[in-house]
Amino acid sequence: MKKYLIPLLNWRVLVLTVLAMMALVLILGDTDDLTVFMFIKPAGFGLGYLCYRLSRYWDNRGLINELSVYSENL
């Protein structure tokens, strides 16, 4: 169990988690106002893309190798 908590010590993993959660909330959120809708959805997809690009950048440099713990059992 302790090995699953080790990746949370890396601040990059926490940044990616927060960005992904914010993107998910913005993408899945619902509103009745069209102007808010037109702002929220692109912002959510933009945060999702930022999270994707940061994860690719840090993974290529070997800075978030701790996440391989979660994919060992697959």
C-alpha positions as CSV (number, residue, x, y, z in Angstrom):
1,M,0.0,0.0,0.0
2,K,2.9,2.3,0.8
3,K,4.2,2.1,-2.8
4,Y,1.0,3.6,-4.1
5,L,1.4,6.7,-2.0
6,I,5.0,7.4,-3.1
7,P,4.0,9.2,-6.4
8,L,2.1,11.7,-4.3
9,L,5.4,13.1,-2.9
10,N,6.3,14.5,-6.4
11,W,4.9,18.0,-6.8
12,R,4.5,17.4,-10.5
13,V,2.0,14.7,-10.0
14,L,0.0,16.9,-7.7
15,V,0.0,19.7,-10.3
16,L,-1.3,17.3,-13.0
17,T,-4.0,16.0,-10.6
18,V,-5.3,19.4,-9.8
19,L,-5.3,20.5,-13.5
20,A,-7.1,17.3,-14.5
21,M,-9.7,17.8,-11.8
22,M,-10.3,21.4,-12.7
23,A,-10.6,20.4,-16.4
24,L,-13.0,17.6,-15.6
25,V,-15.3,19.9,-13.5
26,L,-15.3,22.6,-16.2
27,I,-16.0,20.1,-19.0
28,L,-18.8,18.2,-17.2
29,G,-20.4,21.3,-15.6
30,D,-23.8,22.4,-16.8
31,T,-25.2,25.9,-17.1
32,D,-28.3,27.6,-18.5
33,D,-26.5,30.8,-19.6
34,L,-25.0,30.5,-23.1
35,T,-22.2,33.0,-22.5
36,V,-21.0,31.1,-19.5
37,F,-21.2,27.9,-21.5
38,M,-19.1,29.4,-24.3
39,F,-16.5,30.4,-21.8
40,I,-16.5,27.3,-19.5
41,K,-16.2,24.5,-22.1
42,P,-13.1,25.9,-24.0
43,A,-11.5,26.7,-20.7
44,G,-12.0,23.1,-19.6
45,F,-10.6,21.7,-22.8
46,G,-7.7,24.1,-22.6
47,L,-6.8,23.0,-19.1
48,G,-7.1,19.4,-20.3
49,Y,-4.7,20.1,-23.1
50,L,-2.3,21.9,-20.8
51,C,-2.4,18.9,-18.5
52,Y,-1.7,16.6,-21.4
53,R,1.2,18.7,-22.7
54,L,2.8,19.0,-19.2
55,S,2.5,15.3,-18.6
56,R,4.2,14.5,-22.0
57,Y,6.9,17.1,-21.4
58,W,7.7,15.8,-17.9
59,D,7.5,12.2,-18.9
60,N,9.9,12.6,-21.8
61,R,12.4,14.2,-19.3
62,G,11.9,11.4,-16.8
63,L,10.5,13.6,-14.1
64,I,7.3,11.7,-13.3
65,N,8.5,8.1,-13.5
66,E,6.8,7.4,-10.2
67,L,3.5,7.0,-12.0
68,S,4.7,3.7,-13.5
69,V,3.8,2.1,-10.1
70,Y,0.2,2.3,-11.1
71,S,0.7,0.5,-14.4
72,E,2.8,-2.4,-13.2
73,N,-0.2,-4.7,-12.5
74,L,-1.9,-4.2,-15.9
